[in-house]
Amino acid sequence: MSDVDLDRPRAGSDQEGLDGLSRAILAFETEWPKQSDQKERAMRERLELEPVRYYQLLGRLVDDPAAQAHAPMLIGRLRRLREARAARRARLLR
């Protein structure tokens, strides 16, 4: 599961263009919104993904229109968090 390439179409995609792993990541992120050791353990156990790979895939999903259609509230929240982190980094670099 950990070698999924979100840039190519996948077998088993739903009508929104999301495969089972993508839907599972979005559901997991809804259930576990805060970073913690328990969340990382659950990533490994439930999704069979290392945290680094999980966040790589989640980052791509944030920009995926199919993910936006599937979970608009979650994707909106994740985009706002990403923009806030980018703004903080920009302020620190001034």
N, CA, C and O atoms as a GROMACS GRO file, in nm:
protein
  376
    1MET      N    1   0.080  -0.121   0.000
    1MET     CA    2   0.000   0.000   0.000
    1MET      C    3   0.083   0.127   0.000
    1MET      O    4   0.038   0.229  -0.051
    2SER      N    5   0.201   0.124   0.054
    2SER     CA    6   0.277   0.246   0.074
    2SER      C    7   0.341   0.299  -0.053
    2SER      O    8   0.396   0.409  -0.051
    3ASP      N    9   0.336   0.225  -0.166
    3ASP     CA   10   0.398   0.271  -0.289
    3ASP      C   11   0.294   0.318  -0.390
    3ASP      O   12   0.313   0.300  -0.510
    4VAL      N   13   0.187   0.376  -0.344
    4VAL     CA   14   0.080   0.424  -0.431
    4VAL      C   15   0.125   0.551  -0.500
    4VAL      O   16   0.183   0.640  -0.437
    5ASP      N   17   0.100   0.559  -0.631
    5ASP     CA   18   0.133   0.676  -0.710
    5ASP      C   19   0.004   0.750  -0.742
    5ASP      O   20  -0.076   0.702  -0.823
    6LEU      N   21  -0.017   0.865  -0.680
    6LEU     CA   22  -0.142   0.939  -0.701
    6LEU      C   23  -0.145   1.010  -0.835
    6LEU      O   24  -0.248   1.067  -0.871
    7ASP      N   25  -0.034   1.010  -0.911
    7ASP     CA   26  -0.031   1.081  -1.038
    7ASP      C   27  -0.089   0.999  -1.153
    7ASP      O   28  -0.114   1.054  -1.260
    8ARG      N   29  -0.112   0.870  -1.133
    8ARG     CA   30  -0.166   0.788  -1.242
    8ARG      C   31  -0.301   0.729  -1.200
    8ARG      O   32  -0.326   0.706  -1.081
    9PRO      N   33  -0.387   0.705  -1.297
    9PRO     CA   34  -0.517   0.645  -1.264
    9PRO      C   35  -0.499   0.509  -1.199
    9PRO      O   36  -0.403   0.437  -1.229
   10ARG      N   37  -0.591   0.474  -1.110
   10ARG     CA   38  -0.580   0.348  -1.037
   10ARG      C   39  -0.704   0.262  -1.060
   10ARG      O   40  -0.815   0.312  -1.075
   11ALA      N   41  -0.681   0.135  -1.062
   11ALA     CA   42  -0.794   0.043  -1.068
   11ALA      C   43  -0.873   0.056  -0.938
   11ALA      O   44  -0.815   0.081  -0.833
   12GLY      N   45  -1.001   0.039  -0.946
   12GLY     CA   46  -1.084   0.045  -0.826
   12GLY      C   47  -1.118   0.187  -0.785
   12GLY      O   48  -1.164   0.208  -0.672
   13SER      N   49  -1.099   0.285  -0.872
   13SER     CA   50  -1.135   0.422  -0.839
   13SER      C   51  -1.286   0.437  -0.841
   13SER      O   52  -1.355   0.372  -0.919
   14ASP      N   53  -1.338   0.525  -0.754
   14ASP     CA   54  -1.482   0.549  -0.754
   14ASP      C   55  -1.515   0.655  -0.858
   14ASP      O   56  -1.427   0.703  -0.929
   15GLN      N   57  -1.642   0.692  -0.867
   15GLN     CA   58  -1.684   0.790  -0.966
   15GLN      C   59  -1.620   0.926  -0.946
   15GLN      O   60  -1.615   1.005  -1.039
   16GLU      N   61  -1.571   0.954  -0.828
   16GLU     CA   62  -1.504   1.082  -0.803
   16GLU      C   63  -1.357   1.077  -0.839
   16GLU      O   64  -1.288   1.178  -0.831
   17GLY      N   65  -1.307   0.961  -0.879
   17GLY     CA   66  -1.167   0.950  -0.917
   17GLY      C   67  -1.076   0.914  -0.801
   17GLY      O   68  -0.954   0.920  -0.815
   18LEU      N   69  -1.132   0.878  -0.687
   18LEU     CA   70  -1.050   0.842  -0.571
   18LEU      C   71  -1.047   0.691  -0.555
   18LEU      O   72  -1.149   0.624  -0.567
   19ASP      N   73  -0.928   0.638  -0.527
   19ASP     CA   74  -0.918   0.495  -0.498
   19ASP      C   75  -0.946   0.470  -0.351
   19ASP      O   76  -0.966   0.564  -0.274
   20GLY      N   77  -0.946   0.346  -0.312
   20GLY     CA   78  -0.975   0.308  -0.174
   20GLY      C   79  -0.877   0.366  -0.075
   20GLY      O   80  -0.917   0.410   0.033
   21LEU      N   81  -0.749   0.369  -0.109
   21LEU     CA   82  -0.650   0.424  -0.018
   21LEU      C   83  -0.672   0.574   0.003
   21LEU      O   84  -0.663   0.623   0.115
   22SER      N   85  -0.701   0.645  -0.105
   22SER     CA   86  -0.726   0.789  -0.093
   22SER      C   87  -0.846   0.817  -0.004
   22SER      O   88  -0.842   0.905   0.082
   23ARG      N   89  -0.954   0.742  -0.025
   23ARG     CA   90  -1.072   0.758   0.060
   23ARG      C   91  -1.040   0.722   0.205
   23ARG      O   92  -1.088   0.788   0.297
   24ALA      N   93  -0.959   0.618   0.225
   24ALA     CA   94  -0.922   0.578   0.362
   24ALA      C   95  -0.838   0.686   0.429
   24ALA      O   96  -0.855   0.712   0.548
   25ILE      N   97  -0.748   0.749   0.355
   25ILE     CA   98  -0.666   0.857   0.411
   25ILE      C   99  -0.755   0.974   0.452
   25ILE      O  100  -0.737   1.030   0.560
   26LEU      N  101  -0.849   1.012   0.367
   26LEU     CA  102  -0.938   1.123   0.400
   26LEU      C  103  -1.024   1.090   0.522
   26LEU      O  104  -1.044   1.175   0.608
   27ALA      N  105  -1.074   0.969   0.528
   27ALA     CA  106  -1.155   0.929   0.645
   27ALA      C  107  -1.070   0.928   0.771
   27ALA      O  108  -1.114   0.972   0.877
   28PHE      N  109  -0.948   0.878   0.759
   28PHE     CA  110  -0.857   0.873   0.873
   28PHE      C  111  -0.825   1.014   0.922
   28PHE      O  112  -0.825   1.039   1.043
   29GLU      N  113  -0.797   1.105   0.831
   29GLU     CA  114  -0.764   1.242   0.869
   29GLU      C  115  -0.882   1.311   0.935
   29GLU      O  116  -0.863   1.394   1.023
   30THR      N  117  -1.004   1.279   0.893
   30THR     CA  118  -1.123   1.333   0.957
   30THR      C  119  -1.133   1.283   1.101
   30THR      O  120  -1.169   1.358   1.192
   31GLU      N  121  -1.100   1.157   1.119
   31GLU     CA  122  -1.109   1.094   1.251
   31GLU      C  123  -0.995   1.137   1.344
   31GLU      O  124  -1.015   1.149   1.465
   32TRP      N  125  -0.877   1.160   1.288
   32TRP     CA  126  -0.757   1.193   1.366
   32TRP      C  127  -0.700   1.328   1.320
   32TRP      O  128  -0.596   1.330   1.254
   33PRO      N  129  -0.765   1.440   1.350
   33PRO     CA  130  -0.718   1.568   1.296
   33PRO      C  131  -0.588   1.620   1.358
   33PRO      O  132  -0.518   1.700   1.294
   34LYS      N  133  -0.554   1.578   1.478
   34LYS     CA  134  -0.435   1.631   1.546
   34LYS      C  135  -0.318   1.533   1.535
   34LYS      O  136  -0.337   1.411   1.536
   35GLN      N  137  -0.199   1.588   1.525
   35GLN     CA  138  -0.077   1.507   1.521
   35GLN      C  139  -0.048   1.451   1.660
   35GLN      O  140  -0.054   1.525   1.758
   36SER      N  141  -0.017   1.322   1.668
   36SER     CA  142   0.019   1.261   1.795
   36SER      C  143   0.088   1.128   1.769
   36SER      O  144   0.083   1.075   1.658
   37ASP      N  145   0.151   1.076   1.871
   37ASP     CA  146   0.213   0.944   1.860
   37ASP      C  147   0.108   0.837   1.833
   37ASP      O  148   0.132   0.743   1.756
   38GLN      N  149  -0.007   0.851   1.896
   38GLN     CA  150  -0.115   0.754   1.874
   38GLN      C  151  -0.163   0.757   1.730
   38GLN      O  152  -0.195   0.653   1.672
   39LYS      N  153  -0.168   0.876   1.671
   39LYS     CA  154  -0.210   0.889   1.532
   39LYS      C  155  -0.110   0.817   1.442
   39LYS      O  156  -0.150   0.746   1.350
   40GLU      N  157   0.019   0.836   1.468
   40GLU     CA  158   0.121   0.770   1.387
   40GLU      C  159   0.113   0.618   1.399
   40GLU      O  160   0.130   0.547   1.300
   41ARG      N  161   0.088   0.570   1.517
   41ARG     CA  162   0.073   0.426   1.539
   41ARG      C  163  -0.049   0.375   1.461
   41ARG      O  164  -0.043   0.269   1.398
   42ALA      N  165  -0.159   0.451   1.466
   42ALA     CA  166  -0.280   0.411   1.393
   42ALA      C  167  -0.257   0.413   1.242
   42ALA      O  168  -0.312   0.329   1.171
   43MET      N  169  -0.177   0.507   1.192
   43MET     CA  170  -0.144   0.510   1.049
   43MET      C  171  -0.078   0.380   1.007
   43MET      O  172  -0.113   0.320   0.905
   44ARG      N  173   0.017   0.338   1.088
   44ARG     CA  174   0.090   0.215   1.056
   44ARG      C  175   0.000   0.092   1.063
   44ARG      O  176   0.007   0.004   0.978
   45GLU      N  177  -0.084   0.088   1.165
   45GLU     CA  178  -0.169  -0.030   1.186
   45GLU      C  179  -0.286  -0.036   1.088
   45GLU      O  180  -0.311  -0.140   1.028
   46ARG      N  181  -0.357   0.074   1.073
   46ARG     CA  182  -0.479   0.072   0.993
   46ARG      C  183  -0.455   0.092   0.845
   46ARG      O  184  -0.520   0.028   0.762
   47LEU      N  185  -0.362   0.180   0.811
   47LEU     CA  186  -0.339   0.212   0.670
   47LEU      C  187  -0.214   0.145   0.614
   47LEU      O  188  -0.192   0.145   0.493
   48GLU      N  189  -0.133   0.088   0.702
   48GLU     CA  190  -0.006   0.027   0.663
   48GLU      C  191   0.084   0.128   0.592
   48GLU      O  192   0.149   0.095   0.493
   49LEU      N  193   0.086   0.251   0.643
   49LEU     CA  194   0.168   0.357   0.588
   49LEU      C  195   0.256   0.416   0.697
   49LEU      O  196   0.213   0.434   0.811
   50GLU      N  197   0.379   0.447   0.661
   50GLU     CA  198   0.465   0.522   0.751
   50GLU      C  199   0.416   0.667   0.750
   50GLU      O  200   0.361   0.712   0.649
   51PRO      N  201   0.434   0.740   0.860
   51PRO     CA  202   0.385   0.878   0.866
   51PRO      C  203   0.435   0.967   0.751
   51PRO      O  204   0.358   1.048   0.699
   52VAL      N  205   0.559   0.955   0.713
   52VAL     CA  206   0.612   1.038   0.604
   52VAL      C  207   0.533   1.015   0.476
   52VAL      O  208   0.494   1.110   0.409
   53ARG      N  209   0.509   0.890   0.443
   53ARG     CA  210   0.435   0.857   0.320
   53ARG      C  211   0.289   0.903   0.332
   53ARG      O  212   0.232   0.954   0.236
   54TYR      N  213   0.230   0.884   0.450
   54TYR     CA  214   0.093   0.928   0.473
   54TYR      C  215   0.080   1.078   0.443
   54TYR      O  216  -0.011   1.120   0.372
   55TYR      N  217   0.171   1.157   0.497
   55TYR     CA  218   0.162   1.302   0.477
   55TYR      C  219   0.195   1.342   0.334
   55TYR      O  220   0.144   1.444   0.287
   56GLN      N  221   0.279   1.266   0.264
   56GLN     CA  222   0.303   1.293   0.122
   56GLN      C  223   0.173   1.273   0.044
   56GLN      O  224   0.134   1.358  -0.036
   57LEU      N  225   0.107   1.161   0.069
   57LEU     CA  226  -0.018   1.132  -0.001
   57LEU      C  227  -0.128   1.232   0.037
   57LEU      O  228  -0.204   1.276  -0.049
   58LEU      N  229  -0.136   1.266   0.164
   58LEU     CA  230  -0.237   1.363   0.209
   58LEU      C  231  -0.212   1.499   0.144
   58LEU      O  232  -0.306   1.567   0.104
   59GLY      N  233  -0.086   1.538   0.135
   59GLY     CA  234  -0.052   1.666   0.070
   59GLY      C  235  -0.097   1.670  -0.075
   59GLY      O  236  -0.145   1.774  -0.122
   60ARG      N  237  -0.083   1.560  -0.145
   60ARG     CA  238  -0.130   1.555  -0.284
   60ARG      C  239  -0.282   1.558  -0.289
   60ARG      O  240  -0.341   1.620  -0.378
   61LEU      N  241  -0.346   1.491  -0.195
   61LEU     CA  242  -0.492   1.491  -0.194
   61LEU      C  243  -0.549   1.630  -0.170
   61LEU      O  244  -0.656   1.662  -0.222
   62VAL      N  245  -0.480   1.713  -0.094
   62VAL     CA  246  -0.526   1.850  -0.068
   62VAL      C  247  -0.543   1.927  -0.198
   62VAL      O  248  -0.629   2.015  -0.208
   63ASP      N  249  -0.461   1.895  -0.298
   63ASP     CA  250  -0.468   1.964  -0.427
   63ASP      C  251  -0.550   1.888  -0.532
   63ASP      O  252  -0.558   1.932  -0.647
   64ASP      N  253  -0.610   1.777  -0.495
   64ASP     CA  254  -0.683   1.693  -0.589
   64ASP      C  255  -0.830   1.734  -0.594
   64ASP      O  256  -0.898   1.729  -0.492
   65PRO      N  257  -0.880   1.775  -0.711
   65PRO     CA  258  -1.022   1.814  -0.721
   65PRO      C  259  -1.117   1.701  -0.681
   65PRO      O  260  -1.225   1.728  -0.628
   66ALA      N  261  -1.080   1.577  -0.705
   66ALA     CA  262  -1.166   1.466  -0.665
   66ALA      C  263  -1.177   1.458  -0.513
   66ALA      O  264  -1.284   1.428  -0.460
   67ALA      N  265  -1.068   1.484  -0.443
   67ALA     CA  266  -1.070   1.485  -0.297
   67ALA      C  267  -1.156   1.601  -0.247
   67ALA      O  268  -1.230   1.587  -0.149
   68GLN      N  269  -1.145   1.716  -0.314
   68GLN     CA  270  -1.227   1.832  -0.277
   68GLN      C  271  -1.375   1.798  -0.291
   68GLN      O  272  -1.456   1.835  -0.205
   69ALA      N  273  -1.411   1.728  -0.398
   69ALA     CA  274  -1.551   1.689  -0.418
   69ALA      C  275  -1.596   1.586  -0.314
   69ALA      O  276  -1.711   1.587  -0.271
   70HIS      N  277  -1.505   1.498  -0.275
   70HIS     CA  278  -1.538   1.391  -0.182
   70HIS      C  279  -1.550   1.442  -0.037
   70HIS      O  280  -1.640   1.399   0.037
   71ALA      N  281  -1.460   1.532   0.002
   71ALA     CA  282  -1.457   1.580   0.142
   71ALA      C  283  -1.426   1.730   0.144
   71ALA      O  284  -1.317   1.770   0.185
   72PRO      N  285  -1.521   1.813   0.102
   72PRO     CA  286  -1.493   1.957   0.090
   72PRO      C  287  -1.456   2.026   0.221
   72PRO      O  288  -1.369   2.113   0.222
   73MET      N  289  -1.520   1.989   0.331
   73MET     CA  290  -1.489   2.054   0.459
   73MET      C  291  -1.347   2.019   0.504
   73MET      O  292  -1.272   2.107   0.547
   74LEU      N  293  -1.312   1.893   0.494
   74LEU     CA  294  -1.178   1.849   0.533
   74LEU      C  295  -1.072   1.913   0.446
   74LEU      O  296  -0.973   1.966   0.498
   75ILE      N  297  -1.090   1.911   0.316
   75ILE     CA  298  -0.990   1.968   0.226
   75ILE      C  299  -0.978   2.118   0.249
   75ILE      O  300  -0.868   2.173   0.247
   76GLY      N  301  -1.089   2.186   0.272
   76GLY     CA  302  -1.084   2.328   0.303
   76GLY      C  303  -1.004   2.356   0.430
   76GLY      O  304  -0.922   2.448   0.433
   77ARG      N  305  -1.027   2.277   0.533
   77ARG     CA  306  -0.952   2.293   0.659
   77ARG      C  307  -0.804   2.267   0.638
   77ARG      O  308  -0.720   2.342   0.688
   78LEU      N  309  -0.770   2.163   0.563
   78LEU     CA  310  -0.630   2.132   0.539
   78LEU      C  311  -0.561   2.240   0.456
   78LEU      O  312  -0.444   2.271   0.479
   79ARG      N  313  -0.633   2.297   0.361
   79ARG     CA  314  -0.575   2.407   0.281
   79ARG      C  315  -0.552   2.530   0.368
   79ARG      O  316  -0.449   2.597   0.355
   80ARG      N  317  -0.646   2.560   0.457
   80ARG     CA  318  -0.626   2.676   0.547
   80ARG      C  319  -0.506   2.654   0.638
   80ARG      O  320  -0.428   2.745   0.662
   81LEU      N  321  -0.492   2.531   0.690
   81LEU     CA  322  -0.376   2.502   0.775
   81LEU      C  323  -0.245   2.515   0.697
   81LEU      O  324  -0.147   2.571   0.747
   82ARG      N  325  -0.244   2.464   0.575
   82ARG     CA  326  -0.123   2.474   0.492
   82ARG      C  327  -0.090   2.621   0.462
   82ARG      O  328   0.027   2.660   0.469
   83GLU      N  329  -0.191   2.700   0.430
   83GLU     CA  330  -0.168   2.842   0.403
   83GLU      C  331  -0.118   2.916   0.526
   83GLU      O  332  -0.031   3.003   0.515
   84ALA      N  333  -0.170   2.884   0.643
   84ALA     CA  334  -0.125   2.947   0.767
   84ALA      C  335   0.021   2.912   0.796
   84ALA      O  336   0.098   2.998   0.838
   85ARG      N  337   0.059   2.786   0.774
   85ARG     CA  338   0.200   2.746   0.794
   85ARG      C  339   0.291   2.819   0.696
   85ARG      O  340   0.399   2.863   0.734
   86ALA      N  341   0.248   2.832   0.573
   86ALA     CA  342   0.328   2.903   0.472
   86ALA      C  343   0.342   3.050   0.509
   86ALA      O  344   0.450   3.108   0.492
   87ALA      N  345   0.237   3.111   0.559
   87ALA     CA  346   0.243   3.252   0.600
   87ALA      C  347   0.339   3.269   0.718
   87ALA      O  348   0.415   3.366   0.723
   88ARG      N  349   0.335   3.176   0.814
   88ARG     CA  350   0.429   3.182   0.928
   88ARG      C  351   0.573   3.170   0.882
   88ARG      O  352   0.659   3.244   0.928
   89ARG      N  353   0.598   3.078   0.789
   89ARG     CA  354   0.735   3.063   0.736
   89ARG      C  355   0.779   3.190   0.665
   89ARG      O  356   0.893   3.232   0.679
   90ALA      N  357   0.689   3.250   0.589
   90ALA     CA  358   0.722   3.373   0.516
   90ALA      C  359   0.756   3.486   0.612
   90ALA      O  360   0.848   3.564   0.588
   91ARG      N  361   0.680   3.496   0.723
   91ARG     CA  362   0.709   3.600   0.823
   91ARG      C  363   0.846   3.577   0.887
   91ARG      O  364   0.919   3.673   0.914
   92LEU      N  365   0.879   3.453   0.912
   92LEU     CA  366   1.009   3.421   0.973
   92LEU      C  367   1.126   3.453   0.881
   92LEU      O  368   1.236   3.481   0.928
   93LEU      N  369   1.104   3.448   0.751
   93LEU     CA  370   1.212   3.473   0.655
   93LEU      C  371   1.235   3.621   0.629
   93LEU      O  372   1.334   3.657   0.566
   94ARG      N  373   1.146   3.706   0.673
   94ARG     CA  374   1.162   3.850   0.650
   94ARG      C  375   1.268   3.909   0.736
   94ARG      O  376   1.295   4.029   0.728
   0.00000   0.00000   0.00000
